[in-house]
């Protein structure tokens, strides 16, 4: 029987330069994965026309990347806790690239969805590594800033895909599956660069305490109420800020009467403002030593922003841009940073995030499918109002997540 005080082999100590190189590798990989995550943004209409499907069917594609991840993410967390980071990245990004390749040759909508499931399996695996590693490489006093940086880099490809992807697809005549193949090659290059920058000995405990968690401690982490509340709240943010993004350009063109390029610009402006806001609120959170209060205000601000989106005319859309692009964008970083409050050891962070991801994926899969049906049968305006109510519920859930300061 193993001793509960067993300590894992000590993590090698790294120079500041080596830590900086490892952080740059994590940031680079988060950026690259974003191209896969958001590649459908400029091509929803093209995909629906090419495969002859409606919004309800498209909802399955939007949620497909979370299906297998929901089932496997907790076992994944125990795996990445045991093996070296480089093996985890090779496996995760390799599987994701294979899934995108399947999408690039899909002749039917069903095969396209299967490819997205495979992709989600790989990125779900890699996400646990990158999130845990960056939180364990940086000073715990600055986790809100680095969580904001992590989130910012992850969504930066929204701008590139909304603007550059739209230009490629609509102006150059490139087929959307050709763009998928380009992303596959980018993924392969990213893995090669990672292997150059990150030492093979590195584990997800980063440069922190490498003590081996006990079974009892792991169970406490899994059952932590605050982590569950944060994850449940994230259902509504993910639905509004990620799942609905695949519909936003179509909404602005069909309901608000905007041109395609104008709608893409609006999408980009909100995202650019959001990137700046994420870093700003990350710094504020670290200075004020609070994540929960900022998250609570952000959810209620997000609810108000969605009401504006539904009700204001197109010529006043700038009000929505400012409202949604500021405080609500801090929600994801605050949720990421909260992992360090729930975890008892650095090695617990993948477990904390895996529990959060399971809860989040279950909700967003169900709500994401319902979103497609709601848009099709109730219309965009009613659906957006429902989403606003959900954001308010998310703020209430964070109020009770008292383990988070």
N, C-alpha and C positions, 0 to 999 in steps of 0.2 A: 504494500500500500504506500502510495507516494506521500511524502511530507508536504503538508499544506503551505509550509514556508519555503518551499523549493524556489530557488532563484535561477532564472534563465541565464545563459552565458551573457556576460556584459557586452553591451553594444560598443563597437569601436568608437573612439572619440575622433571627431573630424575638425579640421581647421575651418576658420571663418570663410575662406575662399571656397573650400569644398562644400560647405553648407549652402553658400550662395549659388554654386553651380547646381546643387541638388534642387534648391528652390526654383531655379530657372527651368530645370527639367520638368518639374511638376506643373509650373505655369504654362510651359510650352504644350504639354500633353493636354491640359485642360482646354487650351485654345483649340487644339486640333480636334478634340472630341466634340467641341461645339459645332464644328462644320457638319458632323454626322447628325447631331441632335436636331439642328435647325435647317437641315437641307430641304425640307418640304415647304418652308415658308413661302418662297416665291412661285411655287409650282402647283398649288392646290387645284386651281382650275384646270390646268393641263393634265394633272393626274386623273381627276374626276372625268374629264372628257376622254382621255386615252383609254381608261378602263371602263368607261360608261357606268359610273357609280354616283350616288347622291351623298349628301352630308351625313346621313345616318351610317352608311357603310364606311365613309371616310373617318368617322369616329373610331372605328376599330383599328384603322391604321395609326391614328394618333396615339392610341393607348397600347399598341402591340408591344412596344419596347419594354413595357413594365410587366407583362404577363409572367414570363419565366423568371424575371428578376424577383418578383414577389415570392415565388416559391423557393428560390435558391439563395436569396441574399443572406440569410442567417448562416446556412452552411458555408457560404462564401466567406463570411467574416471570420469563421474559425480557421478556414484554409489560409487566408492571407495573414492571419496572426502567426501561423506556423512556418510559412515559407518565405524566402527572400523576396524583396520587392521586385527585382528584375524578372523573376519567373512569373510573378503575378501580372506584371505589365505585358510580358510576351503572350501569356495566355489570354488576358482580357482584351487587349487591342487586336490580337490576331483573330479571335472569334468575332469581334465587332467588324473587322475588315471583311471577313468571310461573309457576314450577314449583309453588308453593303454591296458586296459583289453579287450576291444572289438577287438583290433588288435591281442591280444594274442590268440583269438579263431576264427579269421577270416578264413573262408573256401574259400572265393573268394577275388579277388583283389579289387572289389568294396567295400566290407565290410571293408577291410584293409584301404582303403582311407577314408571311413566314420569314422572309429575309429580315424584316424589322424586328421580329421576335429574336432571331439569332443575334442581330446587332445589339439589342438590349441586354442579352445575356452577357456578352463580352464587356460592354461599357459598365454594366452593373458591378461586375467583378473589379474592373479597373478603378471605378469611382471610390470603392472602399479603401483602396490603396492610397490614391492621391489625397483624399480628404484626411485620412488618419496621418499620413506622412507630413503634410504641410502643418497640421496642428501640433505635431510632435517635434518639428524642426525649429519652430519659432518660440520666442519667449511667451509664456502664458499671459503676461500682462498686455500682450498685443494681439491676442487671438481674434478679437472682433475686426481689427483692421485687416488681418491676413485672411479671415473668412470673407470679408468684403472683396478683397483682391481676388480670392479664389472664385467667388461668384461672378465678379465683374468679367474676369477673363473667360469664364465658361459661357457667358451670354454675349460677349463681344461679337462672335460670329453671326448673331442675329442681324447686326447692322450690315455686315459684309454680305450675308446671304440675301437680306431684304433688298439691298441696293445693288451690289455687284451681281448676285445670283439672278435678280430680276433682269438686269441689263444683259447678262449672258443668254438667258433663256429667251427673252422677248426681242432683243435687238440683233443678236448674232445668229439666231436660229438654231442654237445648240439644243439637242434633245436632252431632256432631263436625265435620262439614264447615262448619257455621256458624262454629265457632271458627277454622277455617282461613282463612275470608274476613276475619275480624277481624285476623288476623296479617298478611294482605296489606296492609291499610290502615296498620297499624303500621309495616311496612317502608317504605312510601311516605313516611310522615311522618319516619322516621329519616333517609332520604336528604335530604329538604328541610332538616332541621336541620343535618346534616353540611355541606351547601353554605354554610350561614350561618357556621358556626364555623371551617371550614378554608379557608385562602387557596387560590386556584386555582393558584398557582405551586408549591405544595408537591409534592415528590417523596418516594419512599420512603427516601431517604437522610436525611430529617429535618433535623436541624441539624448533622449530622456531615460528615465529609470526603466530598466528592462526586466524588472521583477515579474515572475510568472503569476498571473491571477489564479486564485483558488476557485473551485466550483461554486462555493457559497457566494463569493464576491461577484462572479459572473451572473448568477441568478438574481442578485440584488440589482445589478445594472439593468438586466432585461426587464425587471418588474418596476423600475423607477417610474412613478406616476407622472412626474414633470415631463419626462421624455415622451411619454404617450400623448400627453396633452399637446405638446409642441407638434408632434407628428399629425395628430388629428386636425389641428388648426391649419397645418400645411396643405391639407386636402384642398381647401378653398383658395389658397394663394396659388398653388400649382395649377389649379383649374383656370384661374383668371390670368395668370402671368405666363403660363407655358402652353397649356392645352388650347386655350382660346386664341393664342397667337397665330395658330394655323388658319384661323378664320378671319382675323382682323382685317387683312387687306381686302378680302372679299366683302366683308361687312361695310367697310368704308366706300367701296365702289358701288355696291348694289343698293345699300340703304342710304348712305350719305351723299351719293351721287358724285364721288370723286373720280378722277382719272387714275389709271393703274399706277403710273409713276408718282403721282401726288400722294396716293395712299401709301406707297412704299416709303416715301419721304417722311410721312407722319410717323410710321412705324419706327423708322430710324431715329427721328428726333426724340421720341419717347425713350428709346433704348440708350442713346448717347447721354441724355440728361440723367437717366437711371444709373449709368456707369459712374458718373461723377458723384452722384448722391450716395451710392454704395460706399465709396471710399470715405466720403465726408462723415457719414453716420457711423462708419467703423471707427474712425478716430474719436468721434464724440462718445461712442459707447465705451471705449477704452479709458477716456479721460474721466467720464462720470461713473465708471465701474457698474454699469447697468446694461443689460440686454433686454430684460422683460419689459421695462417701461417704454423703451423705444419700439419694441415689437407691437405692444398693445396700441400705441398711437398710430403705428403704421397700418395695422389692419383696419382701424376705423377710418383712417384717411383713404385707404384703398376702396372701402365701401362707398365713400362719397365720390371718389373719382369715377367709379363704374356708373353711378347714377348720372353723373355729368355726361359720360360717353353715350348713354342711352337717350338723354333728353335734349342736349344742346344741338343747335343746327351746325352745319358743316363750317360756316364762317367763324364760329366760336370754338373750333376744335382745339385751338391753342390753349384754352383753359384746361382742358383734359390733359394735354401734353405736360403742362407744368405740374398739375395735381398728381397724376399717376407716375410721373417721372421723378418725383422727389422722395418724400417719406416712405411710401409703400415699397420702394425698391430696397429698403433695409431689411425686409422680412427674411429673405433667404440667408443673408449673412448672419443675422442674429440666431436663426435656427441652427446653422452650421457651428457657430461659435459655442452654442449651448452644450455641445458634446463634451467640452472640457470641464463643464460643471457637473455633468452626470457621471462621467467616467471617474473611476477611483485610481486607475493606473493608465499610463500611455497605451498599453496593449488593449485596454477596454474600448478605446475609441471606435474601432471597426464594429464592435458589438453594439455600442450605442447607436451608431449610424445605421447598422443593418436593421435593428428594431424599428427605428424611425422610417427607414426606407420601405419596409414591409407594410407598415400601417399606411404610409403615404401612397404607395403603389396600389394597394387594394382600393383605397378611396378614389384615387384619380382615375383608375381603370373604369370603375363603376360610373363615376361622375362624368368621365370623359365620353363614355358611350352615351349616357343620358344627354350630354351636351349636344351631340349630333342630332339626336331625336328631337330635343327641345327646340333647336334652331329650325329644324325642318317643319315641325308641326305647330310650334307656338310663335315662331319668329324671333329675330335677333333682339329686339327691344325687351320683350318679356324675359328672355333668357338672361340678358345682362343684368336686369333688376334682381333676378334670383341669385346671380353670382354676387351681387352687392350684399345681399342678406347673408350669404355664406361667409363673406369677408368679415362682417360684423360678428358672426358666431366665432370665427377664428380669434378675434380680439378678446372675446369673453374667455375662451379656453386658455389663452396665455395669462389672463389674470390669475388663474388658479395654478399655474405652473410655478409654484413658489420656490422650488429647488433652484430655479434659475434666478440669479440676482438682477 
